[in-house]
Amino acid sequence: MLGAMNSKKTFILIYILIFRLLISIQKYIYFIFNILLLQFRYTLCLNSQNMFNENVYLYSNSTNYVSDLNEIKNKEFKEKNNWKTILGRKGELKHPYKLVSDYLKNGEQVTVEILNKILSYCNVSLTEEQFTKLMNFPKFRIDMKDIKEANKEIKKLVGLPSSKIQVSGIYIFTHLINGSKYVGSSSQLAIRLRSYINNKNRNIGLFIPFLRKEGINSFSLDIIPVINNWDFRGELVLEQYYLLNSAFNLNRIKVVNNLSGSHSKGLYMYNRNKTILYYYSSQQKDFINNFNIHYITFNKHLKNNTYYLGKYSFSRELVLTAKDTNISILDLALKLQKDRIIFNKNKPIDRESRAIILTSIKDPKNIKILYGFRSCINYLSKEKGYPSTRETLIKYINNGKPYKGYICKYV
């Protein structure tokens, strides 16, 4: 019995030791857990601080970005408005084609100031030093009677069409009998001149048909290689200089392409016999947007040399003898709309397509002409923020009362 009691005590002692050991382990685990928890909280606090700093940095950068973006937009807006002045649509500066026309009529000597005025449409400003350098580039005369020898001379000056490095410059063809002249420019003279020699150009304009008729042997060729180290294409500036000489009668277009590379050809609107010039622009969309002329209609009359409404002629040729009416875009638009009512027999004007004039009450000079109710509603709703309907417009047109700050009436 005593042995049984001793074994029981031993068992109780072992149980107590195990219990105390488990408690110690629990406390140790709890202690380790608290340490890990504190470390986690500390790390989380650091990350939060970094995130705050990053957010402040990002906010600062985003603020700067928005500021920069607004500055860029303001600059683009100013440049866009400046282009209206450069292209002669507003302000004192004239359209380059008008400047060239005036110059050719007056026959003045070409100066840096004249060139800069004409080339202002592509933001080019020439210095006296650059102008002098362009004028002093050497000119080389090529005899075109012997094509084989002419090709050798051209190769010495500007290389081959296959050359990796192409020479830029201008070229002048002069008819040996009547002295007619043509000037052109290219950033790849070798390729351009080879196309003339091999008769690879389209048969358009004044020069190419004349060249094919007479043969290239009937012309002399002058080449002026131009070494460019400016932020504009010097060969085009030099070409413009020669285009201001009336002796270059085989050049139909008297203003060079935009020096930044985009195409710029004049479009003119005359009366039938081209004695009166009504409007000119370098962009077809100006005729379409300003005068409600459909692009298919415009291209048809321009290509076929037919007459719009039976009385207007479109052309790419500047007629120096034509009288410039200096009529405003608004007055010309009104004139065309009235002519449509009289002369457009195939498409008679109905109420839906009638032109509507909006005149601002605050500024009577602010006049907008819109073609049809849909165009008028879109203008008032989308651009001015005045939701409108056809019925409302008809009501105010008929009673003559102001609507949203405008007097509305039919043309």
C-alpha positions in Angstrom: 0.0 0.0 0.0 2.9 2.3 0.8 4.4 1.6 -2.6 1.1 2.6 -4.3 1.0 5.9 -2.4 4.6 6.7 -3.4 3.9 6.0 -7.1 0.8 8.3 -6.8 2.9 11.1 -5.3 5.5 10.6 -8.1 2.8 10.9 -10.7 1.4 14.1 -9.1 4.9 15.6 -9.0 5.5 14.8 -12.6 2.1 16.3 -13.5 2.9 19.5 -11.6 6.3 19.8 -13.4 4.8 19.3 -16.8 2.1 21.8 -16.0 4.7 24.4 -14.9 6.8 23.6 -18.0 3.8 24.3 -20.2 3.1 27.5 -18.4 6.7 28.6 -18.9 6.5 27.7 -22.6 3.3 29.6 -22.9 4.8 32.7 -21.3 7.9 32.4 -23.6 5.7 32.1 -26.7 3.6 35.1 -25.5 6.8 37.1 -24.9 8.1 36.2 -28.4 4.7 37.0 -30.0 4.7 40.5 -28.3 8.2 41.2 -29.6 7.2 40.2 -33.1 4.1 42.3 -32.8 6.1 45.3 -31.7 8.5 44.8 -34.6 5.6 44.5 -37.1 4.0 47.7 -35.7 7.3 49.5 -36.0 7.8 48.4 -39.6 4.2 49.3 -40.4 4.8 52.8 -39.0 7.9 53.3 -41.1 6.1 52.1 -44.2 3.2 54.5 -43.5 5.7 57.3 -43.1 7.3 56.4 -46.4 4.0 56.2 -48.1 3.1 59.6 -46.7 6.3 61.0 -48.0 5.8 59.4 -51.4 2.3 60.8 -51.6 3.5 64.2 -50.8 6.2 63.8 -53.5 3.7 62.5 -56.0 1.2 65.3 -55.1 4.0 67.8 -55.5 5.0 66.2 -58.8 1.4 66.0 -60.0 0.9 69.6 -59.1 4.0 70.5 -61.1 2.8 68.3 -63.9 -0.7 69.9 -64.0 1.1 73.3 -63.9 3.4 72.3 -66.8 0.4 70.8 -68.7 -1.5 74.0 -68.3 1.5 76.0 -69.5 1.9 73.8 -72.6 -1.9 74.1 -73.4 -1.6 77.9 -73.0 1.4 77.9 -75.3 -0.4 75.8 -77.9 -3.4 78.0 -77.7 -1.3 81.1 -78.3 0.5 79.4 -81.1 -2.8 78.3 -82.7 -4.1 81.8 -82.5 -0.8 83.1 -83.8 -1.1 80.9 -86.8 -4.4 82.7 -87.7 -2.3 85.9 -87.8 0.5 84.2 -89.7 -1.8 82.8 -92.3 -3.5 86.2 -92.8 -6.8 85.2 -91.3 -6.6 87.9 -88.7 -4.3 90.8 -87.6 -2.1 93.0 -89.8 0.0 90.2 -91.4 -1.0 89.2 -94.9 -1.3 85.8 -96.4 2.0 84.8 -98.0 0.4 84.5 -101.5 -0.9 88.0 -101.2 2.5 89.2 -100.1 4.1 87.5 -103.1 1.5 88.9 -105.4 2.0 92.4 -104.2 5.8 92.1 -104.4 5.7 90.8 -108.0 3.5 93.7 -109.0 5.8 96.3 -107.4 9.0 94.6 -108.6 11.1 95.6 -105.5 14.5 94.2 -104.7 14.4 91.1 -102.6 15.6 91.8 -99.0 15.8 89.8 -95.8 12.7 91.7 -94.5 10.6 90.7 -97.5 11.7 87.0 -97.3 11.0 87.0 -93.5 7.5 88.4 -94.1 6.7 85.8 -96.7 8.2 82.9 -94.7 6.6 83.9 -91.4 3.8 81.4 -92.1 6.3 78.7 -91.2 8.0 80.6 -88.4 11.3 81.2 -90.2 13.3 84.3 -89.5 16.4 84.8 -91.5 19.4 86.9 -90.4 21.5 89.1 -92.6 24.4 86.8 -92.2 22.4 83.7 -93.2 20.9 85.6 -96.2 24.4 86.6 -97.4 25.7 83.1 -97.0 22.8 81.7 -99.1 23.4 84.3 -101.8 27.1 83.4 -101.9 26.7 79.7 -102.5 28.4 78.9 -105.9 26.3 78.2 -108.9 27.3 75.5 -111.4 26.2 75.5 -115.1 25.6 72.1 -116.7 25.3 71.7 -120.5 22.4 69.4 -121.2 23.0 68.8 -124.9 25.2 65.8 -124.1 23.3 63.8 -121.5 26.2 61.4 -120.9 28.6 64.2 -120.0 25.8 66.0 -118.1 25.3 62.9 -115.9 29.1 62.9 -115.1 29.0 66.5 -114.1 26.0 66.0 -111.9 27.6 63.0 -110.3 30.7 65.1 -109.4 28.5 67.8 -107.8 25.8 65.9 -106.0 26.6 62.2 -106.2 24.4 59.4 -107.5 20.7 58.6 -106.6 22.0 55.5 -104.8 24.5 57.5 -102.6 23.9 57.1 -98.9 24.5 60.8 -98.3 22.3 63.0 -100.5 23.1 66.7 -101.2 20.4 69.3 -100.9 20.1 72.4 -103.0 18.3 74.1 -105.9 18.2 73.7 -109.6 17.3 76.1 -112.4 16.2 75.1 -115.9 16.5 77.8 -118.6 15.1 77.4 -122.1 17.9 78.1 -124.5 15.7 79.9 -127.1 13.0 81.9 -125.3 14.7 82.2 -121.9 11.8 80.7 -119.9 12.9 79.6 -116.4 11.9 77.1 -113.8 13.4 76.8 -110.3 13.0 73.9 -107.9 14.6 72.6 -104.7 15.3 69.2 -103.2 17.0 67.6 -100.2 18.0 64.9 -102.6 19.3 66.6 -105.7 20.7 63.5 -107.3 17.4 61.7 -107.2 15.4 64.7 -108.3 17.6 65.5 -111.3 17.7 61.9 -112.4 13.9 61.9 -112.5 13.9 64.9 -114.9 16.6 63.3 -117.1 14.7 59.9 -117.2 11.3 61.6 -117.7 9.8 60.1 -114.6 7.7 63.0 -113.4 3.9 63.4 -113.8 2.8 65.5 -116.7 1.3 68.3 -114.7 1.9 72.1 -114.2 3.6 74.4 -116.7 7.1 73.1 -116.7 6.9 69.3 -117.1 4.6 69.4 -120.2 6.9 72.1 -121.7 10.0 70.0 -120.9 8.6 67.0 -122.6 7.6 69.0 -125.6 10.9 70.7 -126.1 13.2 68.0 -124.8 15.8 68.4 -122.0 18.5 69.1 -124.6 16.7 72.5 -125.2 17.5 73.6 -121.6 20.6 74.6 -119.6 20.8 73.5 -116.0 22.2 75.5 -113.1 22.8 73.7 -109.7 23.4 75.4 -106.4 24.3 72.8 -103.7 23.2 74.1 -100.2 25.0 73.0 -97.1 22.5 73.2 -94.3 23.5 73.9 -90.7 20.4 75.8 -89.6 17.1 74.8 -88.1 15.3 75.3 -91.4 15.8 74.0 -94.9 18.1 76.6 -96.6 17.4 75.3 -100.1 13.7 76.2 -99.7 14.6 79.7 -98.6 16.8 80.1 -101.6 14.1 78.8 -103.9 11.7 81.4 -102.5 14.3 84.1 -103.3 14.3 83.1 -107.0 10.5 82.7 -107.1 10.2 86.4 -106.4 11.9 87.0 -109.8 9.2 87.3 -112.5 11.6 85.7 -115.0 10.7 82.3 -113.5 7.5 82.1 -115.6 7.3 78.3 -115.6 6.7 78.2 -111.8 2.9 78.3 -111.3 3.1 78.2 -107.5 5.0 81.2 -106.1 5.3 80.2 -102.5 7.5 77.4 -101.4 6.3 74.4 -99.4 6.3 74.8 -95.6 9.9 74.7 -94.5 8.9 72.3 -91.7 7.9 69.8 -94.5 4.2 70.1 -94.9 2.7 70.9 -98.2 1.4 74.4 -98.9 -0.2 75.1 -102.3 -2.4 78.2 -102.9 -6.1 77.8 -103.6 -7.9 80.8 -105.2 -11.5 81.7 -105.8 -12.1 84.0 -108.7 -15.0 85.2 -110.8 -15.5 83.4 -114.2 -12.8 85.3 -116.2 -10.4 85.5 -113.2 -10.4 89.3 -113.1 -11.6 89.4 -109.5 -10.0 87.5 -106.6 -12.5 86.8 -103.8 -10.6 84.5 -101.5 -7.4 82.5 -101.1 -6.0 80.0 -98.7 -3.5 77.2 -98.5 -6.1 74.8 -97.1 -9.1 73.3 -98.8 -10.9 73.0 -95.5 -11.1 76.8 -95.2 -13.4 76.8 -98.3 -15.5 73.9 -97.0 -15.9 75.2 -93.4 -16.2 79.0 -94.1 -18.5 78.8 -97.1 -20.4 75.5 -96.7 -19.0 74.1 -100.0 -19.0 70.3 -100.1 -15.5 68.9 -100.7 -16.7 66.8 -103.6 -18.2 69.9 -105.2 -15.1 71.9 -104.6 -12.7 69.2 -106.0 -15.0 68.7 -109.0 -14.9 72.3 -110.1 -11.2 72.6 -109.2 -10.2 69.6 -111.3 -12.5 70.2 -114.3 -12.1 74.0 -114.4 -15.9 74.4 -114.2 -17.8 77.1 -112.4 -19.4 76.9 -109.0 -23.0 78.2 -109.1 -22.2 79.1 -112.7 -20.2 82.2 -111.6 -17.1 81.3 -109.4 -13.9 79.7 -110.4 -11.4 77.7 -108.2 -7.8 77.5 -109.2 -4.3 76.8 -107.9 -2.9 79.5 -110.1 -2.2 83.0 -108.8 -3.4 85.5 -111.4 -1.4 88.7 -110.8 -3.8 90.9 -112.8 -6.8 89.9 -110.8 -8.2 92.6 -108.5 -8.4 91.6 -104.8 -11.8 92.5 -103.4 -10.6 92.3 -99.8 -14.1 91.1 -98.9 -14.5 89.6 -95.4 -15.2 85.9 -94.9 -18.6 86.7 -93.4 -19.7 89.0 -96.3 -18.5 86.4 -98.9 -20.3 83.7 -97.1 -23.5 85.8 -97.2 -23.0 86.5 -100.8 -22.6 82.8 -101.7 -25.7 81.9 -99.7 -27.8 84.5 -101.6 -26.3 83.2 -104.9 -27.3 79.6 -103.9 -30.9 80.7 -103.6 -30.8 82.3 -107.0 -28.5 80.0 -109.1 -28.5 76.6 -107.4 -31.4 75.1 -109.4 -30.4 71.5 -108.9 -30.5 71.8 -105.1 -33.1 74.5 -104.1 -32.8 75.9 -100.6 -35.5 74.7 -98.2 -36.3 75.7 -94.6 -34.1 73.0 -93.2 -31.0 74.0 -95.2 -31.4 77.8 -94.9 -28.5 79.7 -93.5 -29.1 81.3 -90.1 -27.2 84.4 -88.8 -26.6 84.8 -85.0 -25.6 88.3 -84.0 -24.4 88.8 -80.4 -26.4 91.5 -78.5 -23.3 92.4 -76.3 -21.0 92.6 -79.3 -22.8 93.3 -82.6 -19.5 92.7 -84.5 -19.7 89.1 -83.3 -21.7 87.5 -86.1 -21.9 83.8 -86.8 -23.4 82.3 -90.0 -24.6 78.7 -89.7 -26.0 76.5 -92.4 -29.2 74.8 -91.4 -31.0 74.2 -88.1 -28.9 71.2 -87.2 -25.7 73.2 -87.4 -27.2 76.1 -85.4 -28.5 73.8 -82.7 -25.1 72.1 -82.4 -23.4 75.4 -82.1 -25.7 76.7 -79.4 -25.8 73.5 -77.5 -22.3 72.2 -77.7 -20.2 75.3 -78.0 -22.3 77.8 -76.0 -24.0 75.4 -73.6 -27.6 76.5 -74.5 -29.8 73.5 -75.2 -32.0 74.4 -78.2 -34.6 72.9 -80.5 -35.7 73.6 -84.0 -39.1 74.8 -82.8 -37.6 77.3 -80.4 -35.3 78.7 -83.1 -38.1 79.1 -85.5 -40.1 80.9 -82.8 -37.4 83.4 -82.1 -36.4 83.9 -85.7 -40.1 84.7 -86.6 -40.7 87.1 -83.6 -37.3 88.8 -83.8 -36.7 88.6 -80.0 -33.2 87.9 -78.6 -32.5 84.2 -77.8 -29.7 83.4 -75.3 -28.0 86.7 -76.0 -28.3 86.4 -79.8 -30.6 87.9 -82.5 -31.5 85.0 -84.9 -32.5 85.5 -88.4 -32.4 83.8 -91.9 -30.0 85.0 -94.5 
